Amino acid sequence: MGLVLSRLARLGLLDVSIQFLCFVVAAFLRTEIFYDISASLTYVFLTYYSLSSYAPRWPVGRITRTLVNSALVVTWAVRLGTFLLLRIIRDGGRDVRFDGVRNRPARF
């Protein structure tokens, strides 16, 4: 159980690090266009990282289930990220959800 928690902690730390870096860029540029796409790309990256790091050591049945599940996660992340990015682009590069906090990084 300790090994699983160690792997999850590593993935969690990597996730938080990526999201914080994206926040710093978005706060500096005062834009939210990176928000949704960075979250989707983080899902895709962490899924790939998890598979490439841990899956080769698993039995065949578990790998098949993991690959199917991972493919579904990646498909959903790409679909959702694309939809949200296109919506922001269509609306002129602004997301109304961030109108009250865009210029205040502490609340952003």
C-alpha positions in Angstrom: 0.0 0.0 0.0 2.9 2.4 0.7 4.2 2.0 -2.9 0.7 2.9 -4.3 0.6 6.0 -2.1 4.1 7.0 -3.1 3.2 6.8 -6.8 -0.1 8.7 -6.2 1.8 11.3 -4.2 4.3 11.7 -7.0 1.6 12.1 -9.6 -0.3 14.6 -7.3 2.9 16.7 -6.8 3.5 16.7 -10.5 -0.1 17.8 -11.2 0.0 20.6 -8.6 3.4 21.8 -10.0 2.1 21.9 -13.6 -1.1 23.7 -12.6 0.8 26.2 -10.4 3.2 27.0 -13.3 0.2 27.5 -15.6 -1.5 29.8 -13.0 1.7 31.9 -12.8 1.7 32.4 -16.6 -2.0 33.1 -16.7 -1.9 35.6 -13.8 1.1 37.4 -15.3 -0.6 37.6 -18.7 -4.0 38.3 -17.1 -5.7 35.8 -19.3 -7.7 32.7 -18.7 -7.3 31.1 -22.1 -4.7 28.7 -20.7 -6.9 27.6 -17.8 -9.0 24.9 -19.4 -6.6 23.7 -22.0 -3.8 23.4 -19.4 -6.0 21.3 -17.2 -6.9 19.0 -20.2 -3.3 18.7 -21.3 -2.3 17.9 -17.7 -4.7 15.0 -17.6 -3.3 13.7 -20.9 0.3 14.1 -19.7 -0.3 12.5 -16.3 -2.2 9.6 -17.9 0.7 9.0 -20.3 3.3 9.4 -17.5 1.5 7.0 -15.2 1.2 4.4 -18.0 4.8 4.7 -19.1 6.1 4.6 -15.6 4.0 1.9 -13.9 2.0 -0.2 -16.4 4.9 -2.2 -17.9 5.2 -4.1 -14.6 1.5 -5.2 -14.4 0.0 -8.5 -15.5 -1.7 -8.7 -18.9 -5.3 -8.5 -17.7 -4.6 -5.4 -15.6 -2.8 -3.7 -18.5 -5.7 -4.2 -20.9 -8.2 -2.7 -18.4 -5.7 0.2 -17.7 -5.2 0.9 -21.3 -8.9 1.1 -22.0 -9.5 3.3 -19.0 -6.6 5.5 -19.9 -7.8 5.9 -23.5 -11.2 6.9 -22.2 -9.7 9.5 -19.9 -7.5 10.9 -22.7 -10.5 11.0 -25.1 -12.6 12.9 -22.5 -9.8 15.3 -21.6 -9.2 16.2 -25.3 -12.9 16.5 -26.0 -13.6 18.8 -23.0 -10.4 20.8 -23.4 -11.1 21.4 -27.1 -14.7 22.4 -26.5 -13.8 24.9 -23.7 -10.9 26.4 -25.7 -13.1 26.8 -28.8 -15.8 28.4 -26.7 -13.3 31.0 -25.3 -11.9 31.7 -28.7 -15.5 32.1 -30.1 -16.3 34.5 -27.3 -13.4 36.8 -28.2 -10.7 35.3 -25.9 -12.6 36.0 -22.7 -14.4 33.6 -20.3 -17.1 35.3 -18.4 -16.5 33.0 -15.4 -13.3 35.0 -14.7 -14.6 38.6 -15.2 -14.6 39.4 -11.5 -11.1 37.9 -10.7 -9.0 38.3 -13.9 -7.1 41.3 -12.6 -6.7 40.1 -9.0 -4.2 37.2 -9.0 -4.9 36.4 -5.3 -8.5 35.6 -6.1 -7.7 34.2 -9.6 
